[in-house]
Amino acid sequence: MHATGGSSAYFRRIDTNRFMPSEHVSGAWNVAEQHVAPALGLMAHVIEADHHGRRTDRLQIGRLSYDILGTIPMEAVSIDVAVIRPGRTIELVEARLNHGGRPAVILRAWLAKGYDSHALAATNLHPIDPVDAMPSCDPTLLWPGGFIRSVEVRRKEERPGRASAWVRSSCQLVEGESVSPTARLMMLADIANGISPLTSPATTAFPNLDLTAHLFREPVGEWLGLDVSVSFGRSGGGLTHSIIHDSAGPLGSLSQWLTVRTAAL
């Protein structure tokens, strides 16, 4: 089954654990493949839905660590969830996004009980300029695909590989389903690697093989803020590191390990 058209959502649920992508999921390295960003948000949503189905209390997500095993065609995928480390106050949960009977992305998420720490709340992470203070940016001038067309971007670039930006999308994650602010954040987070490339993607490939997000509080609002720094090494490795923001300020960090190669390779 192939991607559906005419939807204002990234995915449509087919049954209990299978999902069909829409045209808004395509790109950006190859428009015949899924942009992994919506899939990462979908996996976070499925983990939360599984959690709510198993427990009457609520644990909060503190870390989401994704390993991207390969590309995903614009076709239906399934997601399976397993509790790796059960517990009353802490859980480690794994989700596997599968296509064609093989895993394409593996997510491990730590969830923990929340406690009242209002009196201790503080951060030494620096804020970025607010949304209205950043100029609009057209990411389709650099990247193709339906996912890139679906997002609104504002960006302040200091130099290639160093920028701050705000990103939002008017698309639902899953058609007709309410999702948490954390899942909505994660459906956008992977865009960090393309916000301010060190070099043109027309001449150099630098896809990320993983993505790890650490959150010290839940996000609020519709905008994801990113304070992005990109580094390339001398032997084909790279790192995109971002501090994550929302309208209330910094809320965590994001790291993506890159495999870097020129178009000739």
MARVO-629682 format. One record per residue (C-alpha): residue in one letter; x, y, z; residue number from 1. Coordinates in nm, 2 decimals, decimal comma, padded with zeros to 4 digits, always signed. Layout:
(site "A" (X Y Z) NUM)
...
This chain:
(site "M" (+00,00 +00,00 +00,00) 1)
(site "H" (+00,13 +00,34 -00,10) 2)
(site "A" (+00,10 +00,69 +00,04) 3)
(site "T" (-00,25 +00,85 +00,04) 4)
(site "G" (-00,33 +01,20 -00,10) 5)
(site "G" (-00,56 +01,47 +00,00) 6)
(site "S" (-00,50 +01,45 +00,38) 7)
(site "S" (-00,41 +01,73 +00,62) 8)
(site "A" (-00,23 +01,47 +00,84) 9)
(site "Y" (+00,10 +01,30 +00,81) 10)
(site "F" (-00,04 +00,95 +00,88) 11)
(site "R" (-00,37 +00,77 +00,87) 12)
(site "R" (-00,43 +00,48 +01,11) 13)
(site "I" (-00,51 +00,16 +00,92) 14)
(site "D" (-00,57 -00,07 +01,22) 15)
(site "T" (-00,43 -00,12 +01,57) 16)
(site "N" (-00,06 -00,08 +01,48) 17)
(site "R" (-00,04 +00,00 +01,11) 18)
(site "F" (-00,02 +00,35 +00,96) 19)
(site "M" (-00,03 +00,49 +00,61) 20)
(site "P" (+00,17 +00,80 +00,52) 21)
(site "S" (+00,03 +01,09 +00,32) 22)
(site "E" (+00,20 +01,30 +00,06) 23)
(site "H" (+00,32 +01,54 +00,34) 24)
(site "V" (+00,57 +01,28 +00,46) 25)
(site "S" (+00,79 +01,26 +00,15) 26)
(site "G" (+01,15 +01,38 +00,11) 27)
(site "A" (+01,40 +01,53 +00,17) 28)
(site "W" (+01,70 +01,32 +00,05) 29)
(site "N" (+01,46 +01,13 -00,18) 30)
(site "V" (+01,10 +01,22 -00,24) 31)
(site "A" (+01,01 +00,85 -00,30) 32)
(site "E" (+01,10 +00,78 +00,06) 33)
(site "Q" (+00,96 +00,90 +00,39) 34)
(site "H" (+01,11 +01,20 +00,57) 35)
(site "V" (+01,19 +01,03 +00,90) 36)
(site "A" (+01,07 +01,33 +01,11) 37)
(site "P" (+00,69 +01,24 +01,11) 38)
(site "A" (+00,77 +00,88 +01,18) 39)
(site "L" (+00,97 +00,97 +01,49) 40)
(site "G" (+00,67 +01,17 +01,62) 41)
(site "L" (+00,44 +00,88 +01,53) 42)
(site "M" (+00,66 +00,64 +01,74) 43)
(site "A" (+00,65 +00,87 +02,04) 44)
(site "H" (+00,27 +00,89 +02,00) 45)
(site "V" (+00,23 +00,51 +01,99) 46)
(site "I" (+00,45 +00,47 +02,30) 47)
(site "E" (+00,24 +00,72 +02,49) 48)
(site "A" (-00,08 +00,56 +02,37) 49)
(site "D" (+00,05 +00,22 +02,49) 50)
(site "H" (+00,14 +00,36 +02,82) 51)
(site "H" (-00,20 +00,52 +02,88) 52)
(site "G" (-00,36 +00,19 +02,78) 53)
(site "R" (-00,15 -00,01 +03,04) 54)
(site "R" (-00,16 +00,23 +03,34) 55)
(site "T" (-00,40 +00,46 +03,52) 56)
(site "D" (-00,12 +00,68 +03,64) 57)
(site "R" (+00,10 +00,88 +03,41) 58)
(site "L" (+00,48 +00,88 +03,37) 59)
(site "Q" (+00,65 +01,15 +03,17) 60)
(site "I" (+00,89 +01,10 +02,88) 61)
(site "G" (+01,25 +01,22 +02,96) 62)
(site "R" (+01,45 +01,07 +02,69) 63)
(site "L" (+01,38 +00,95 +02,34) 64)
(site "S" (+01,67 +00,77 +02,16) 65)
(site "Y" (+01,61 +00,66 +01,80) 66)
(site "D" (+01,83 +00,44 +01,58) 67)
(site "I" (+01,75 +00,48 +01,21) 68)
(site "L" (+01,83 +00,15 +01,05) 69)
(site "G" (+01,74 +00,24 +00,69) 70)
(site "T" (+01,52 +00,43 +00,45) 71)
(site "I" (+01,14 +00,40 +00,46) 72)
(site "P" (+00,94 +00,38 +00,13) 73)
(site "M" (+00,62 +00,59 +00,10) 74)
(site "E" (+00,42 +00,28 +00,21) 75)
(site "A" (+00,24 +00,15 +00,52) 76)
(site "V" (+00,44 +00,09 +00,83) 77)
(site "S" (+00,36 -00,10 +01,16) 78)
(site "I" (+00,48 -00,01 +01,51) 79)
(site "D" (+00,53 -00,27 +01,79) 80)
(site "V" (+00,59 -00,17 +02,15) 81)
(site "A" (+00,75 -00,36 +02,44) 82)
(site "V" (+00,83 -00,27 +02,80) 83)
(site "I" (+01,20 -00,34 +02,85) 84)
(site "R" (+01,22 -00,23 +03,21) 85)
(site "P" (+00,89 -00,22 +03,39) 86)
(site "G" (+00,85 -00,03 +03,71) 87)
(site "R" (+00,61 +00,16 +03,94) 88)
(site "T" (+00,80 +00,50 +03,89) 89)
(site "I" (+01,03 +00,44 +03,60) 90)
(site "E" (+01,00 +00,25 +03,27) 91)
(site "L" (+01,22 +00,18 +02,97) 92)
(site "V" (+01,00 +00,12 +02,67) 93)
(site "E" (+01,10 +00,02 +02,31) 94)
(site "A" (+00,91 +00,08 +01,99) 95)
(site "R" (+01,00 -00,07 +01,65) 96)
(site "L" (+00,87 +00,08 +01,33) 97)
(site "N" (+00,86 -00,19 +01,07) 98)
(site "H" (+00,83 -00,20 +00,69) 99)
(site "G" (+00,82 -00,52 +00,49) 100)
(site "G" (+00,87 -00,73 +00,79) 101)
(site "R" (+01,19 -00,56 +00,90) 102)
(site "P" (+01,26 -00,29 +01,15) 103)
(site "A" (+01,34 +00,05 +01,00) 104)
(site "V" (+01,36 +00,26 +01,32) 105)
(site "I" (+01,41 +00,15 +01,68) 106)
(site "L" (+01,31 +00,39 +01,97) 107)
(site "R" (+01,40 +00,34 +02,33) 108)
(site "A" (+01,23 +00,59 +02,57) 109)
(site "W" (+01,27 +00,65 +02,94) 110)
(site "L" (+00,96 +00,74 +03,13) 111)
(site "A" (+00,95 +00,85 +03,49) 112)
(site "K" (+00,71 +00,97 +03,76) 113)
(site "G" (+00,67 +01,34 +03,79) 114)
(site "Y" (+00,74 +01,52 +04,12) 115)
(site "D" (+00,68 +01,88 +04,23) 116)
(site "S" (+01,01 +02,06 +04,17) 117)
(site "H" (+00,87 +02,41 +04,11) 118)
(site "A" (+01,10 +02,56 +04,38) 119)
(site "L" (+01,40 +02,42 +04,21) 120)
(site "A" (+01,32 +02,49 +03,84) 121)
(site "A" (+01,60 +02,67 +03,66) 122)
(site "T" (+01,82 +02,65 +03,35) 123)
(site "N" (+02,16 +02,78 +03,24) 124)
(site "L" (+02,06 +02,74 +02,87) 125)
(site "H" (+02,04 +03,06 +02,68) 126)
(site "P" (+01,71 +03,17 +02,52) 127)
(site "I" (+01,68 +03,24 +02,14) 128)
(site "D" (+01,50 +03,53 +01,98) 129)
(site "P" (+01,12 +03,50 +01,98) 130)
(site "V" (+00,93 +03,38 +01,68) 131)
(site "D" (+00,83 +03,73 +01,57) 132)
(site "A" (+01,19 +03,86 +01,58) 133)
(site "M" (+01,31 +03,60 +01,33) 134)
(site "P" (+01,26 +03,64 +00,95) 135)
(site "S" (+01,07 +03,39 +00,75) 136)
(site "C" (+01,27 +03,13 +00,57) 137)
(site "D" (+01,17 +02,91 +00,27) 138)
(site "P" (+01,32 +02,57 +00,33) 139)
(site "T" (+01,19 +02,44 -00,01) 140)
(site "L" (+01,47 +02,65 -00,18) 141)
(site "L" (+01,72 +02,40 -00,04) 142)
(site "W" (+01,52 +02,08 +00,03) 143)
(site "P" (+01,25 +01,89 -00,18) 144)
(site "G" (+00,96 +01,68 -00,06) 145)
(site "G" (+00,61 +01,70 +00,10) 146)
(site "F" (+00,73 +01,72 +00,46) 147)
(site "I" (+00,95 +02,03 +00,39) 148)
(site "R" (+00,65 +02,19 +00,21) 149)
(site "S" (+00,43 +02,12 +00,51) 150)
(site "V" (+00,63 +02,33 +00,76) 151)
(site "E" (+00,66 +02,70 +00,84) 152)
(site "V" (+01,02 +02,81 +00,93) 153)
(site "R" (+01,16 +03,12 +01,07) 154)
(site "R" (+01,54 +03,13 +01,09) 155)
(site "K" (+01,83 +03,35 +01,20) 156)
(site "E" (+02,15 +03,22 +01,05) 157)
(site "E" (+02,49 +03,34 +01,18) 158)
(site "R" (+02,68 +03,13 +00,93) 159)
(site "P" (+02,65 +02,79 +00,76) 160)
(site "G" (+02,61 +02,53 +01,03) 161)
(site "R" (+02,51 +02,78 +01,31) 162)
(site "A" (+02,16 +02,91 +01,34) 163)
(site "S" (+01,85 +02,95 +01,55) 164)
(site "A" (+01,51 +02,88 +01,41) 165)
(site "W" (+01,14 +02,82 +01,49) 166)
(site "V" (+00,94 +02,55 +01,31) 167)
(site "R" (+00,57 +02,46 +01,31) 168)
(site "S" (+00,33 +02,26 +01,10) 169)
(site "S" (-00,04 +02,28 +01,04) 170)
(site "C" (-00,07 +01,91 +00,97) 171)
(site "Q" (-00,20 +01,66 +01,23) 172)
(site "L" (+00,03 +01,38 +01,32) 173)
(site "V" (-00,23 +01,11 +01,29) 174)
(site "E" (-00,56 +01,18 +01,12) 175)
(site "G" (-00,84 +01,23 +01,37) 176)
(site "E" (-00,63 +01,16 +01,68) 177)
(site "S" (-00,52 +01,40 +01,96) 178)
(site "V" (-00,15 +01,38 +02,03) 179)
(site "S" (+00,06 +01,52 +02,31) 180)
(site "P" (+00,29 +01,82 +02,28) 181)
(site "T" (+00,58 +01,59 +02,31) 182)
(site "A" (+00,48 +01,38 +02,01) 183)
(site "R" (+00,41 +01,70 +01,81) 184)
(site "L" (+00,76 +01,82 +01,90) 185)
(site "M" (+00,92 +01,50 +01,80) 186)
(site "M" (+00,74 +01,50 +01,46) 187)
(site "L" (+00,94 +01,81 +01,38) 188)
(site "A" (+01,27 +01,75 +01,56) 189)
(site "D" (+01,46 +01,58 +01,28) 190)
(site "I" (+01,44 +01,89 +01,07) 191)
(site "A" (+01,73 +02,03 +01,29) 192)
(site "N" (+01,98 +01,86 +01,06) 193)
(site "G" (+01,87 +02,06 +00,76) 194)
(site "I" (+01,80 +02,40 +00,92) 195)
(site "S" (+02,16 +02,53 +00,86) 196)
(site "P" (+02,38 +02,29 +00,66) 197)
(site "L" (+02,75 +02,33 +00,67) 198)
(site "T" (+02,75 +02,27 +00,29) 199)
(site "S" (+02,50 +02,22 +00,02) 200)
(site "P" (+02,30 +01,89 +00,01) 201)
(site "A" (+02,34 +01,91 -00,37) 202)
(site "T" (+02,71 +01,83 -00,33) 203)
(site "T" (+02,73 +01,65 +00,01) 204)
(site "A" (+02,52 +01,39 +00,18) 205)
(site "F" (+02,50 +01,41 +00,56) 206)
(site "P" (+02,20 +01,20 +00,67) 207)
(site "N" (+02,17 +01,13 +01,04) 208)
(site "L" (+02,18 +00,77 +01,16) 209)
(site "D" (+02,02 +00,85 +01,50) 210)
(site "L" (+01,84 +01,11 +01,70) 211)
(site "T" (+01,84 +01,15 +02,08) 212)
(site "A" (+01,63 +01,40 +02,26) 213)
(site "H" (+01,65 +01,48 +02,63) 214)
(site "L" (+01,37 +01,68 +02,79) 215)
(site "F" (+01,37 +01,83 +03,14) 216)
(site "R" (+01,01 +01,95 +03,10) 217)
(site "E" (+00,71 +01,90 +02,87) 218)
(site "P" (+00,68 +02,14 +02,57) 219)
(site "V" (+00,41 +02,40 +02,53) 220)
(site "G" (+00,27 +02,58 +02,23) 221)
(site "E" (+00,28 +02,50 +01,86) 222)
(site "W" (+00,63 +02,62 +01,77) 223)
(site "L" (+00,95 +02,42 +01,81) 224)
(site "G" (+01,26 +02,64 +01,87) 225)
(site "L" (+01,61 +02,51 +01,77) 226)
(site "D" (+01,95 +02,65 +01,85) 227)
(site "V" (+02,16 +02,45 +01,61) 228)
(site "S" (+02,53 +02,39 +01,57) 229)
(site "V" (+02,66 +02,15 +01,30) 230)
(site "S" (+03,01 +01,99 +01,30) 231)
(site "F" (+03,18 +01,77 +01,04) 232)
(site "G" (+03,49 +01,56 +01,13) 233)
(site "R" (+03,78 +01,46 +00,90) 234)
(site "S" (+03,68 +01,10 +00,84) 235)
(site "G" (+03,31 +01,11 +00,74) 236)
(site "G" (+03,15 +01,17 +01,07) 237)
(site "G" (+02,94 +01,47 +01,18) 238)
(site "L" (+02,72 +01,60 +01,46) 239)
(site "T" (+02,41 +01,82 +01,46) 240)
(site "H" (+02,35 +01,94 +01,82) 241)
(site "S" (+02,05 +02,16 +01,91) 242)
(site "I" (+01,91 +02,31 +02,22) 243)
(site "I" (+01,53 +02,27 +02,21) 244)
(site "H" (+01,30 +02,56 +02,29) 245)
(site "D" (+00,93 +02,65 +02,30) 246)
(site "S" (+00,75 +02,97 +02,39) 247)
(site "A" (+00,85 +02,93 +02,76) 248)
(site "G" (+01,22 +02,89 +02,69) 249)
(site "P" (+01,47 +02,61 +02,66) 250)
(site "L" (+01,34 +02,26 +02,75) 251)
(site "G" (+01,61 +02,01 +02,64) 252)
(site "S" (+01,86 +01,90 +02,39) 253)
(site "L" (+01,88 +01,71 +02,06) 254)
(site "S" (+02,17 +01,53 +01,90) 255)
(site "Q" (+02,20 +01,37 +01,56) 256)
(site "W" (+02,51 +01,17 +01,45) 257)
(site "L" (+02,57 +01,21 +01,07) 258)
(site "T" (+02,75 +01,01 +00,81) 259)
(site "V" (+02,91 +01,26 +00,58) 260)
(site "R" (+03,02 +01,19 +00,22) 261)
(site "T" (+03,05 +01,40 -00,10) 262)
(site "A" (+02,83 +01,33 -00,40) 263)
(site "A" (+03,12 +01,17 -00,58) 264)
(site "L" (+03,12 +00,89 -00,31) 265)
